[in-house]
Amino acid sequence: MLKRIVIGVVALVVIVYGGLLAYLYANQRAFFFNPTGEVFDPELIGLDAEIVTIPTTENETITGWYAPPDDGMDTILYLKGNSGSFSSEHARFTAFVDAGYGFLAVDYRGFPLSPGTITQDNILADAIAAFDWLAERQDSIAIWGRSLGASPAVWVASQRDAEALLLETPFYSAVSVAAERYPYAPVAWLMLDQFRSNDWIAAVDEPVFVAHGTADRTVSVGNGERLYAEVPNPYDIWIEEGADHGDLWARGIWERAQAFFTDTQQGG
């Protein structure tokens, strides 16, 4: 009798655990990405930027905003995070333009301004397409990746030549963050979009600046520290005490970014 009970309990645990893994696998992109959100028009918010459509893979397109730089200034390729539209960050773009920088920001496929399917491959391809579009204009490009966007930023920098790479609250890899959140699950086997920045960082020749906060509850600060430790051409790492995932703009990252871009502009 006891043996049957033990076997029954073990079977129940296996079934429940298997069901949980199946649920995580089937819904992982809904957990990872939040592609809904308000969309803004640059003209209505008083930003002098052009709405641009950029071809990407599979004969699809992505939409973004572009403003040219002042003479002698970089254009910032800004790669957004995993939620909403890049256009919600228009305060940043206004600051870029006011300081004389150009910028290009886009919605990856599947996000509000760009139809399509959200996958790691699509996001990486969209980031490359955005860089190449700028390169055709012969802009001097500095790459800024925020949160999820730090991973395609690393990928682009590993495949293309830019002036500088800024990583704001980056993860070491998406699968490493998932392992922190779901230690009971074999996420390395289950996860479709692993964004292994740690595998790509060794091929990045550009100077790299990493910014993170010690109170980041979304991507723990250890991710940024571990990634920076593997950077071939480190510039600096700024760890802001008490800052959460979305706090660094208010804590002064823009001032630090400008100093970084000035120091690295045109190979300086």
C-alpha positions as CSV (number, residue, x, y, z in Angstrom):
1,M,0.0,0.0,0.0
2,L,2.8,2.4,1.0
3,K,4.6,1.7,-2.2
4,R,1.5,2.5,-4.3
5,I,1.1,5.8,-2.4
6,V,4.7,6.7,-3.0
7,I,4.4,5.8,-6.7
8,G,1.2,7.8,-7.0
9,V,2.8,10.9,-5.3
10,V,5.8,10.7,-7.5
11,A,3.7,10.4,-10.6
12,L,1.6,13.3,-9.6
13,V,4.7,15.5,-9.0
14,V,6.0,14.5,-12.4
15,I,2.7,15.3,-14.1
16,V,2.4,18.7,-12.3
17,Y,6.0,19.6,-13.0
18,G,5.7,18.6,-16.6
19,G,2.5,20.6,-17.0
20,L,4.3,23.7,-15.4
21,L,7.2,23.4,-17.9
22,A,4.8,23.0,-20.8
23,Y,2.9,26.1,-19.6
24,L,6.2,28.1,-19.4
25,Y,7.3,26.9,-22.8
26,A,4.0,27.7,-24.5
27,N,3.7,31.2,-22.9
28,Q,7.3,32.3,-22.7
29,R,7.1,35.1,-25.2
30,A,4.0,36.5,-23.4
31,F,6.1,36.6,-20.2
32,F,9.2,38.0,-21.9
33,F,7.7,40.7,-24.3
34,N,5.0,43.3,-23.7
35,P,4.5,44.8,-27.2
36,T,1.5,47.0,-26.4
37,G,1.6,50.7,-25.5
38,E,0.9,54.2,-26.5
39,V,2.3,55.5,-29.7
40,F,3.4,59.1,-30.1
41,D,3.8,61.4,-33.2
42,P,7.0,63.4,-33.3
43,E,5.3,66.4,-34.7
44,L,2.6,66.5,-32.0
45,I,5.2,66.4,-29.2
46,G,7.3,69.1,-30.9
47,L,10.3,66.9,-31.9
48,D,12.0,67.7,-35.2
49,A,12.3,64.1,-36.4
50,E,11.3,62.2,-39.5
51,I,9.2,59.0,-39.5
52,V,11.1,56.5,-41.5
53,T,10.4,53.0,-42.9
54,I,13.4,50.7,-43.1
55,P,13.5,47.4,-45.0
56,T,14.5,44.3,-43.0
57,T,14.6,40.6,-43.6
58,E,11.8,38.5,-45.1
59,N,10.7,41.5,-47.3
60,E,9.3,43.2,-44.2
61,T,9.8,46.7,-42.8
62,I,10.3,48.4,-39.5
63,T,9.3,52.0,-38.6
64,G,11.2,54.5,-36.6
65,W,12.2,58.1,-36.1
66,Y,15.3,59.7,-37.4
67,A,16.9,63.1,-36.9
68,P,20.2,64.1,-38.5
69,P,23.1,65.2,-36.3
70,D,24.7,68.6,-36.2
71,D,28.0,68.8,-38.1
72,G,30.7,66.7,-36.4
73,M,28.3,65.0,-34.0
74,D,27.4,61.3,-33.7
75,T,24.0,59.7,-34.5
76,I,22.8,57.5,-31.7
77,L,21.2,54.3,-32.7
78,Y,18.8,53.7,-29.8
79,L,17.6,50.1,-29.3
80,K,14.7,49.9,-27.0
81,G,13.7,47.3,-24.4
82,N,11.0,44.6,-24.3
83,S,7.8,46.6,-23.8
84,G,5.8,49.3,-25.6
85,S,7.0,51.5,-28.4
86,F,10.3,53.4,-28.6
87,S,8.2,56.5,-29.1
88,S,7.2,56.6,-25.5
89,E,10.8,57.5,-24.7
90,H,10.6,60.7,-26.7
91,A,12.0,62.8,-23.8
92,R,15.3,61.1,-24.4
93,F,15.3,61.8,-28.1
94,T,14.5,65.5,-27.4
95,A,17.6,65.6,-25.2
96,F,19.7,64.0,-27.9
97,V,18.5,66.5,-30.5
98,D,18.9,69.5,-28.2
99,A,22.5,68.5,-27.6
100,G,23.2,68.3,-31.4
101,Y,23.2,64.5,-31.7
102,G,21.2,62.7,-34.4
103,F,19.3,59.6,-33.5
104,L,17.5,56.7,-35.0
105,A,15.1,54.6,-32.9
106,V,12.8,51.9,-34.2
107,D,10.2,49.4,-33.1
108,Y,11.3,45.9,-33.7
109,R,8.8,43.7,-35.6
110,G,5.8,42.8,-33.5
111,F,5.9,46.1,-31.5
112,P,3.4,48.9,-32.0
113,L,4.8,50.7,-35.1
114,S,6.3,47.6,-36.9
115,P,4.1,44.7,-37.9
116,G,5.5,41.2,-37.8
117,T,6.4,38.5,-35.3
118,I,8.6,38.9,-32.3
119,T,11.5,36.5,-32.2
120,Q,15.2,36.8,-31.3
121,D,16.2,36.4,-34.9
122,N,13.9,39.2,-36.0
123,I,15.0,41.6,-33.3
124,L,18.7,41.0,-34.2
125,A,18.0,41.4,-37.9
126,D,15.9,44.6,-37.3
127,A,18.8,46.1,-35.3
128,I,21.3,45.3,-38.1
129,A,18.9,46.8,-40.7
130,A,18.6,50.0,-38.6
131,F,22.4,50.3,-38.4
132,D,22.9,49.6,-42.1
133,W,20.3,52.3,-42.9
134,L,22.3,54.8,-40.9
135,A,25.6,53.7,-42.4
136,E,24.2,54.3,-45.9
137,R,23.7,57.9,-44.9
138,Q,27.4,58.0,-43.8
139,D,26.4,58.9,-40.2
140,S,29.0,58.4,-37.5
141,I,27.1,55.9,-35.2
142,A,27.1,55.4,-31.5
143,I,25.0,52.5,-30.3
144,W,22.8,52.7,-27.2
145,G,21.0,49.6,-26.0
146,R,18.6,49.7,-23.1
147,S,17.6,46.6,-21.2
148,L,16.6,44.0,-23.8
149,G,17.9,46.4,-26.4
150,A,21.4,46.0,-25.0
151,S,21.5,42.5,-26.4
152,P,20.9,43.5,-30.1
153,A,23.2,46.4,-29.4
154,V,26.0,43.9,-28.5
155,W,25.1,41.8,-31.6
156,V,25.3,44.8,-33.9
157,A,28.6,46.0,-32.5
158,S,30.0,42.5,-33.0
159,Q,29.0,42.6,-36.7
160,R,29.5,46.2,-37.6
161,D,31.9,49.1,-36.9
162,A,30.5,51.8,-34.6
163,E,32.1,54.6,-32.6
164,A,30.9,53.4,-29.2
165,L,28.6,51.0,-27.5
166,L,26.6,52.0,-24.4
167,L,24.7,49.3,-22.5
168,E,22.1,50.5,-20.1
169,T,20.9,47.8,-17.6
170,P,22.0,44.9,-19.8
171,F,21.6,41.3,-19.0
172,Y,24.5,38.8,-19.3
173,S,22.1,36.7,-21.3
174,A,18.3,36.5,-21.3
175,V,18.6,32.8,-20.4
176,S,20.7,33.7,-17.3
177,V,18.0,36.2,-16.1
178,A,15.4,33.5,-16.7
179,A,17.4,31.0,-14.7
180,E,17.5,33.5,-11.8
181,R,13.7,33.8,-11.9
182,Y,12.8,30.2,-12.6
183,P,15.5,28.2,-10.8
184,Y,13.3,25.1,-10.8
185,A,13.0,25.0,-14.7
186,P,15.6,23.9,-17.2
187,V,15.4,27.2,-19.0
188,A,18.4,26.6,-21.2
189,W,16.5,23.8,-22.9
190,L,13.1,25.6,-23.0
191,M,13.9,29.1,-23.9
192,L,13.5,30.1,-27.5
193,D,14.9,33.7,-27.3
194,Q,18.1,33.4,-25.3
195,F,19.9,36.6,-26.3
196,R,23.3,35.3,-25.4
197,S,25.1,38.7,-25.2
198,N,27.9,36.9,-23.3
199,D,28.6,34.9,-26.5
200,W,28.9,38.0,-28.7
201,I,30.7,40.5,-26.5
202,A,34.1,39.0,-27.3
203,A,33.8,40.2,-30.9
204,V,33.0,43.8,-30.0
205,D,35.9,46.1,-30.8
206,E,34.2,49.3,-29.8
207,P,34.7,51.0,-26.5
208,V,32.0,49.9,-24.1
209,F,30.3,51.8,-21.3
210,V,27.9,49.9,-19.0
211,A,25.4,51.4,-16.6
212,H,23.4,49.6,-14.0
213,G,21.7,50.1,-10.6
214,T,22.2,48.2,-7.5
215,A,18.4,48.0,-6.8
216,D,17.5,46.7,-10.2
217,R,14.7,44.2,-9.7
218,T,14.2,43.4,-13.4
219,V,17.8,42.6,-14.4
220,S,20.1,42.2,-11.4
221,V,23.2,44.3,-11.3
222,G,25.4,41.3,-11.4
223,N,24.4,40.8,-15.1
224,G,25.9,44.1,-16.1
225,E,29.0,43.5,-13.9
226,R,29.6,40.0,-15.4
227,L,29.1,41.3,-19.0
228,Y,31.5,44.2,-18.5
229,A,34.1,41.9,-17.1
230,E,34.2,40.2,-20.5
231,V,34.4,43.4,-22.6
232,P,37.5,43.4,-24.8
233,N,37.7,47.3,-24.9
234,P,36.2,48.6,-21.7
235,Y,35.7,52.3,-21.2
236,D,33.9,52.4,-17.8
237,I,31.1,50.9,-15.7
238,W,28.8,53.1,-13.7
239,I,27.0,51.3,-10.9
240,E,24.4,53.7,-9.3
241,E,23.6,52.9,-5.7
242,G,19.9,52.3,-5.1
243,A,18.8,52.7,-8.7
244,D,16.1,50.4,-10.1
245,H,15.7,49.3,-13.7
246,G,14.1,52.5,-15.0
247,D,15.9,55.0,-12.8
248,L,19.1,55.8,-14.6
249,W,17.8,58.6,-16.9
250,A,16.8,60.6,-13.9
251,R,20.0,59.7,-12.1
252,G,22.2,61.2,-14.8
253,I,23.0,58.6,-17.4
254,W,22.7,61.2,-20.2
255,E,25.4,63.4,-18.8
256,R,27.7,60.4,-18.6
257,A,26.7,59.2,-22.0
258,Q,27.7,62.6,-23.5
259,A,31.1,62.4,-21.9
260,F,31.5,58.9,-23.2
261,F,30.5,59.8,-26.8
262,T,32.8,62.9,-26.8
263,D,35.7,60.8,-25.6
264,T,35.2,58.1,-28.3
265,Q,34.0,60.2,-31.2
266,Q,35.9,59.5,-34.4
267,G,38.3,57.1,-32.7
268,G,39.2,59.6,-30.0
